[in-house]
Structure formats: C-alpha cells, structure tokens
C-alpha cells in the first residue's frame, strides 16, 4: 500500500478521479486518527478531515476556467 502524504498534488495521480479518491482517502485517514485520540488532537484531526472533504468536493466540480 502506498503511503498517503498531505500534499494536494501527487505524481501518482494519473487523472482527476485518482486525485479525488486520494483526497477522500486522506479524509478517511484523518477520521481514523481522530477516533484514536482525545481532546484537541481529536478536534484537529476532525478539522483536517473536513478540509480534505471540502477539497474533494471542489475537485469533483467541473472547472469554469475562472476564479471566484
């Protein structure tokens, strides 16, 4: 199994669906870590999971070619 990294870009992402799957895997990993911890660390992992989920959400939307 390939080790997950916190980078949003990976040379292993051959297409957008692989990137999306990696973002979701990162969210799942953060949730698992949250389940093993307590207090502030747990809250931090949950926040990180939410950020990866949001990134996956954004990555899954078609690009409009403009900012904003």
Helices and strands as residue ranges (DSSP letters): H 16-36, H 39-60
